[in-house]
Amino acid sequence: MRHYDCAVIGTGPAGQKAAIQAAKLGKKVVIVEKNPTVGGATINTGTIPSKALREAVMHLTGVSKRGLFGNDYCVKRDITVSDLIAVSQQVIQHELQLVRTHLDRNGIDLIWGTAAFETANRLLITRPNDSEQFEADKFFIATGTRPARPTNVPFNDKTIFCSDALLKLERLPKSIIVVGGGVIGVEYACMMATLGIKVTLVEARKEVLGFLDHEITEAFQYHMRSQGMTLRLGEKVAKIESLPETTGENGSSVRVQATLESGKTLRAQTLLYAIGRQGTTAALNLEKAGLAADDRERMKVDANFRTAVEHIYAIGDVVGFPALASTAMEQGRLAVCHAYGIETKSMPELFPLGIYAVPEISMVGKTEDQLTQANIPYEAGVAQYSELARGQLLGDELGMLKLLIHQEDHRILGVHAIGTGATELIHIGQAVMAFNGTVEFFINNVFNFPTLAEAYKVAALNGLNKLRNV
């Protein structure tokens, strides 16, 4: 029976980085993948496909240039699913090849099949026509998550579907109901609206993306409505059902109905259910390793990502919050370093969040509500993209950057951005915050002109002007 120093289950971002880190430490490493391709949800059904789809939508519709060339500007009319898929597949295939190359270069064995524990040190790998076993000294569970599919929702993957199935649609719908105002629901709702599809979004809370700074959320919801979206906030869906195909008021077919708890009925051609994700640990036979998952198939770990069994770690989305590809990569690295006694710093509390909606949104640090609840005195400095030459060149009239500044020592407590390049722009603020930088850093440094980064200086000046009057 083969024996490895390190066995990783799952080839998503967490699994990849764990396996490569172990290989860099000179360990004999194996990584197991149950799906026919590497990369996990990130490459195959989640992050990369959805962001590639967004880029295709933004380019083909020309929406990002309409502020410059007019509201009628577009690159291609009558956009089809094949137009969008072509871009996505190019990116996905490149990423898949990149992962395989990294695994091969580091001498990592890749075994295809479904993994299950036989003992705390042995895995059974099953495939349709055969199986094999191997033993390892340390294990890293990185099996990720999948979209929640409640039994009371009649999924058929054609008119009622989750985010995974949306990417496989044969044609673009004329209308869609999106259930869920979290990151996934909002991102797809925005893409659909940008394509000219009639979108109705239902969210049980009073606002979408409730973890964001309230001012950013307000600006974003205004933009969603200006795109023609109908927002049903503070509403819960009581029932979802398929309908015999009928013709609606605007002449398009109606095939789905959602009944809200308030009694309202919503009808559309399709429905995307985007509430929650759950782990994928059921097939692992965790009990044979002395472990158990929670009711959502997620693993409980300590600060070093170690489970209740000392030599078994869990990393990535399967451990829950924050469930980001970026943090999963770091978790994989940190867990392996801890397992082999390599000194590292713990997972940083200061990490950015990015939402690839239309427009982009990103944040790092505290929101105004969090600072108020903690009784921390602050001031906000704001820069509108419309004030920036680069904003004018991009035709982005709605973007903004906000700095939250401590009133007494002038430290940057939070950075919030909405608009073109927000997910890139946020890292400047993240770096300054990581070194306990103050707002004066932005005042006393020179930024390329014209750039969006100049927004930091504009926001800093705005904040300091307010502070002088405190």
C-alpha positions in Angstrom: 0.0 0.0 0.0 1.3 3.4 -0.9 2.2 5.8 1.8 2.4 9.6 1.7 3.5 12.3 4.1 0.6 14.5 3.1 -2.8 13.8 1.5 -5.1 16.6 0.3 -8.7 16.0 -0.6 -10.0 18.5 -3.2 -8.2 20.6 -5.9 -9.8 23.9 -5.3 -7.8 27.0 -4.2 -7.3 25.7 -0.6 -6.3 22.2 -1.7 -3.9 23.5 -4.4 -2.0 25.8 -2.1 -1.9 23.2 0.7 -0.5 20.6 -1.6 2.1 22.9 -3.2 3.2 24.3 0.2 3.7 20.7 1.5 5.7 19.8 -1.7 7.9 22.9 -1.2 8.7 21.6 2.3 10.0 18.4 0.7 7.0 16.2 1.6 5.6 13.4 -0.5 2.2 14.7 -1.5 -1.0 13.3 -3.1 -4.1 15.2 -4.0 -7.4 13.6 -4.7 -10.2 15.0 -7.0 -13.6 13.4 -7.4 -14.7 15.5 -10.4 -13.4 15.0 -13.9 -11.4 18.3 -13.8 -9.2 20.0 -11.2 -9.9 23.4 -9.7 -13.0 22.8 -7.7 -16.0 25.1 -7.8 -13.7 28.2 -8.2 -12.6 27.2 -11.7 -15.5 25.1 -12.9 -18.8 26.5 -11.5 -18.0 29.5 -9.3 -15.5 32.3 -9.3 -13.8 32.0 -12.6 -16.8 31.2 -14.8 -19.0 33.8 -13.2 -16.3 36.5 -13.5 -15.5 35.5 -17.1 -19.2 35.7 -17.8 -19.3 39.2 -16.3 -16.4 40.4 -18.4 -18.1 39.0 -21.5 -21.4 40.8 -20.6 -19.6 44.1 -19.8 -17.7 44.0 -23.1 -20.4 42.8 -25.5 -23.1 45.2 -24.1 -20.6 48.1 -23.9 -22.3 49.2 -20.7 -19.0 50.3 -19.1 -18.4 52.8 -22.0 -21.9 54.3 -22.2 -21.0 57.2 -19.9 -18.5 58.2 -22.5 -20.1 57.2 -25.8 -23.8 57.4 -25.0 -26.6 55.1 -23.7 -27.0 53.5 -27.1 -23.5 52.3 -27.4 -22.9 48.5 -27.6 -20.4 46.1 -29.1 -22.9 43.5 -30.2 -26.6 43.3 -30.3 -28.7 40.1 -29.9 -26.1 38.5 -27.6 -26.5 34.8 -27.3 -25.4 32.2 -24.7 -22.8 30.9 -27.1 -21.2 34.4 -27.2 -20.9 34.4 -23.5 -19.8 30.8 -23.1 -17.0 31.2 -25.6 -15.2 33.8 -23.4 -15.8 31.7 -20.3 -14.4 28.5 -21.7 -11.3 30.2 -22.9 -10.5 31.4 -19.4 -11.6 28.2 -17.7 -9.4 26.0 -20.0 -6.4 28.3 -19.3 -6.9 28.1 -15.5 -7.3 24.3 -15.6 -4.0 23.9 -17.5 -2.3 26.2 -15.1 -3.4 24.1 -12.1 -2.2 20.9 -13.7 1.1 22.5 -14.6 1.6 23.7 -11.0 0.8 20.2 -9.5 3.1 18.5 -12.0 6.0 20.9 -11.5 5.9 20.3 -7.8 5.9 16.5 -8.1 2.4 16.1 -6.6 0.6 12.9 -7.4 -3.0 13.5 -8.6 -5.5 10.7 -8.0 -9.0 10.8 -9.5 -11.9 9.4 -7.6 -14.1 9.8 -4.5 -12.2 9.8 -1.2 -13.5 8.2 2.0 -11.7 7.5 5.2 -11.2 3.8 6.1 -9.3 4.8 9.3 -7.8 8.1 10.5 -4.7 7.4 8.4 -6.1 5.6 5.4 -8.2 6.7 2.4 -10.2 4.6 0.1 -10.5 6.0 -3.4 -13.4 4.7 -5.5 -14.0 5.1 -9.2 -16.7 3.7 -11.5 -14.7 0.6 -12.4 -12.1 0.2 -9.7 -10.7 1.5 -6.4 -7.5 1.9 -4.4 -6.2 2.7 -1.0 -3.3 4.6 0.4 -2.1 5.8 3.8 -0.8 9.2 4.9 0.6 10.9 8.0 -1.4 14.1 7.6 -4.7 15.0 5.8 -6.1 18.2 4.6 -9.9 18.3 3.8 -10.6 20.9 1.1 -13.8 19.6 -0.4 -15.5 23.0 -0.7 -19.2 23.7 -0.9 -22.1 23.4 -3.3 -25.3 25.5 -3.7 -28.0 24.7 -1.3 -30.9 22.9 -3.0 -33.9 22.7 -0.5 -36.3 19.9 -1.2 -39.3 22.3 -1.3 -37.8 24.0 -4.3 -38.7 22.1 -7.5 -35.4 22.4 -9.3 -35.4 21.3 -12.9 -32.2 23.0 -14.0 -34.0 24.6 -17.0 -36.5 27.1 -15.6 -35.7 26.7 -11.9 -32.1 26.4 -11.1 -29.2 27.2 -8.8 -26.0 29.1 -9.7 -24.2 26.0 -11.0 -27.0 25.2 -13.5 -27.3 28.8 -14.6 -24.0 28.5 -16.4 -25.4 25.7 -18.5 -28.5 27.5 -19.9 -29.1 26.9 -23.5 -30.6 30.3 -24.2 -31.0 33.6 -22.4 -34.4 34.1 -20.7 -36.5 37.2 -21.2 -37.2 37.4 -17.5 -35.9 36.0 -14.2 -36.7 36.0 -10.5 -33.6 35.9 -8.3 -34.2 34.6 -4.8 -31.4 35.8 -2.5 -29.7 39.2 -2.2 -26.3 37.8 -1.2 -23.2 38.0 -3.3 -24.1 35.3 -5.7 -27.7 36.4 -6.3 -26.7 40.0 -6.7 -23.8 39.3 -9.1 -26.0 37.3 -11.4 -28.9 39.7 -11.1 -26.7 42.5 -12.3 -25.4 40.5 -15.2 -28.9 39.6 -16.3 -30.1 43.1 -16.1 -27.1 44.4 -18.0 -28.1 42.0 -20.8 -31.6 43.6 -20.9 -33.3 40.7 -19.1 -36.2 41.7 -16.8 -35.0 40.9 -13.2 -36.9 40.7 -10.0 -34.8 40.2 -6.9 -36.3 38.9 -3.7 -34.4 39.3 -0.4 -35.7 38.7 3.1 -33.6 41.4 4.7 -34.3 45.1 4.2 -31.3 45.6 2.0 -29.0 43.5 -0.2 -25.5 42.7 0.8 -26.2 43.7 4.4 -22.5 43.4 5.5 -21.5 46.4 3.4 -21.2 50.0 4.6 -24.8 51.4 4.5 -23.9 54.3 2.2 -22.4 51.9 -0.4 -25.4 49.7 -0.2 -27.8 52.6 -0.8 -25.7 53.7 -3.8 -25.7 50.2 -5.2 -29.5 49.6 -4.7 -30.1 52.9 -6.5 -28.0 51.7 -9.4 -29.8 48.3 -9.5 -33.1 50.1 -9.8 -31.8 52.4 -12.4 -30.8 49.3 -14.4 -34.5 48.4 -14.4 -34.4 45.8 -11.7 -37.3 45.3 -9.3 -36.2 44.8 -5.7 -38.5 43.1 -3.3 -36.7 43.7 0.0 -38.0 42.5 3.3 -39.9 39.8 1.5 -39.7 36.0 2.0 -40.6 33.4 -0.6 -43.3 31.0 0.7 -43.6 28.8 -2.4 -41.9 28.2 -5.8 -43.7 26.3 -8.5 -43.4 25.5 -12.2 -46.3 26.6 -14.5 -47.5 25.4 -17.8 -46.0 27.7 -20.4 -48.2 30.8 -20.8 -47.8 34.2 -22.4 -47.3 37.1 -20.1 -48.4 40.7 -20.5 -45.3 41.7 -22.5 -45.6 38.7 -24.8 -42.8 36.6 -23.3 -43.4 33.2 -21.9 -44.1 32.6 -18.2 -43.0 29.3 -16.7 -42.3 30.0 -13.0 -44.2 31.5 -10.1 -42.9 32.6 -6.7 -45.5 33.3 -4.0 -44.3 35.6 -1.2 -45.3 35.3 2.4 -47.0 38.7 2.0 -49.3 37.2 -0.6 -47.7 38.7 -3.6 -47.1 36.5 -6.6 -44.2 36.9 -9.0 -44.1 35.3 -12.4 -41.2 35.0 -14.9 -39.7 32.7 -17.5 -37.0 31.5 -15.1 -35.9 31.5 -11.4 -32.5 31.5 -9.9 -32.4 30.2 -6.3 -29.3 31.7 -4.6 -29.7 31.3 -0.9 -26.9 29.6 0.9 -24.2 26.9 0.3 -23.4 23.8 2.1 -20.3 21.6 2.5 -19.6 18.4 0.6 -18.3 16.0 3.3 -21.0 13.4 3.3 -19.0 10.9 1.2 -15.9 11.2 3.3 -17.0 8.7 6.0 -15.8 11.1 8.6 -16.9 8.9 11.5 -14.3 6.3 10.6 -11.6 9.0 11.2 -13.2 10.1 14.5 -14.8 13.2 13.0 -18.2 14.7 12.4 -19.5 17.5 10.3 -22.3 20.0 11.3 -25.8 20.0 9.8 -24.6 21.8 6.8 -21.7 19.4 6.2 -19.1 21.9 7.4 -16.0 21.1 9.5 -15.2 22.7 12.8 -11.5 23.7 13.2 -9.3 25.7 15.6 -7.3 28.8 14.8 -4.7 26.7 13.0 -7.4 24.8 10.9 -6.9 21.6 12.8 -9.9 19.4 13.4 -10.6 17.3 16.6 -8.2 14.7 15.2 -4.7 16.1 15.6 -3.3 15.2 12.2 -6.4 16.1 10.1 -7.0 19.6 9.0 -9.9 21.3 7.1 -9.5 24.4 4.9 -11.4 26.5 2.5 -15.1 26.9 2.1 -15.8 23.7 4.0 -14.9 25.5 7.3 -17.4 28.3 6.6 -16.8 32.1 6.9 -15.3 33.9 5.1 -15.6 31.4 2.2 -13.5 33.3 -0.3 -11.1 31.9 -2.9 -8.5 34.4 -1.6 -8.8 33.4 2.0 -9.0 29.7 1.1 -5.6 29.9 -0.5 -4.0 31.4 2.6 -5.7 28.9 4.8 -4.2 26.1 2.8 -0.7 27.5 3.2 -1.1 28.3 6.9 -2.5 24.9 7.8 0.4 23.0 6.1 2.9 25.3 7.8 1.4 24.6 11.2 1.2 20.8 10.5 5.0 20.7 9.8 6.1 23.2 12.5 6.9 26.1 10.2 6.4 29.4 12.0 3.9 31.8 10.4 1.5 34.5 11.3 -2.1 33.6 11.8 -4.8 34.3 9.3 -5.0 38.1 9.0 -8.1 39.8 10.2 -7.6 42.5 7.6 -8.6 41.0 4.3 -10.6 42.6 1.5 -14.1 41.6 0.2 -14.9 41.9 -3.5 -18.3 41.8 -5.1 -18.2 41.5 -8.9 -21.6 43.0 -9.5 -22.3 45.9 -12.0 -20.7 48.0 -10.7 -17.9 46.4 -8.7 -17.9 46.8 -4.9 -15.1 46.2 -2.5 -14.3 46.9 1.1 -11.6 46.4 3.8 -11.8 47.2 7.5 -14.8 48.5 9.4 -18.1 50.0 8.3 -19.7 53.1 9.7 -22.2 51.1 11.7 -19.5 48.9 13.2 -17.5 52.0 14.3 -20.6 53.6 15.8 -21.5 50.5 17.7 -18.0 50.3 19.1 -18.0 53.9 20.1 -15.0 54.8 18.0 -14.9 58.4 16.9 -14.4 58.7 13.1 -14.9 60.9 10.1 -15.6 60.0 6.5 -13.8 61.3 3.5 -15.4 60.7 0.1 -14.2 61.0 -3.5 -16.6 60.7 -6.4 -15.3 59.3 -9.6 -17.0 62.2 -11.3 -14.4 64.4 -9.7 -11.6 62.4 -11.2 -10.2 62.9 -14.7 -9.8 59.1 -15.0 -13.4 58.7 -14.0 -14.4 61.0 -16.8 -12.2 59.1 -19.3 -13.8 55.8 -18.2 -17.3 57.2 -18.4 -18.0 56.1 -14.8 -20.2 58.8 -13.2 -21.5 56.7 -10.3 -18.3 55.4 -8.7 -17.0 56.5 -5.3 -14.3 55.8 -2.7 -14.8 56.4 1.0 -12.2 56.5 3.8 -13.2 56.1 7.4 -10.7 58.1 9.5 -10.1 58.0 13.3 -10.9 61.5 14.6 -8.0 61.5 17.1 -5.0 59.7 15.6 -6.1 59.9 11.9 -5.6 56.1 11.3 -7.6 54.6 8.4 -10.2 52.4 9.9 -12.0 51.3 6.8 -12.0 51.7 3.0 -15.1 51.3 0.8 -15.3 51.5 -2.9 -18.0 51.1 -5.6 -17.4 51.5 -9.3 -14.9 50.6 -12.0 -11.8 48.8 -10.6 -13.1 48.8 -7.0 -11.7 45.4 -6.3 -8.2 46.4 -7.5 -8.3 49.9 -5.9 -9.1 48.5 -2.4 -5.6 47.0 -2.0 -4.0 50.4 -1.6 -6.1 51.1 1.4 -5.5 47.6 2.7 -1.7 48.1 2.6 -1.8 51.4 4.4 -4.2 50.0 7.1 -1.9 47.0 7.6 0.9 49.4 8.6 -1.4 51.5 10.8 -1.1 54.3 8.3 -2.8 57.6 8.7 -4.8 59.7 6.3 -1.7 62.0 5.9 -0.1 59.2 3.9 -2.4 60.0 1.0 -2.0 63.7 1.4 1.8 63.6 1.4 2.3 61.2 -1.6 2.0 61.6 -5.3 -0.3 59.5 -7.4 -0.2 58.9 -11.1 -2.5 61.3 -13.0 -5.0 60.5 -14.3 -5.8 57.4 -12.3 -8.6 56.1 -10.1 -6.0 55.8 -7.3 -6.1 59.5 -7.1 -9.4 59.0 -5.4 -7.5 58.3 -2.2 -6.0 61.8 -2.1 -9.3 63.4 -2.9 -11.1 61.4 -0.2 -8.2 62.1 2.3 -8.5 65.9 1.6 -12.2 65.7 2.0 -11.9 63.9 5.3 -9.3 66.2 6.7 -11.3 69.2 5.8 -14.2 67.8 7.9 -11.8 66.9 10.8 -10.6 70.5 11.0 -14.1 71.5 11.7 -14.8 68.9 14.3 
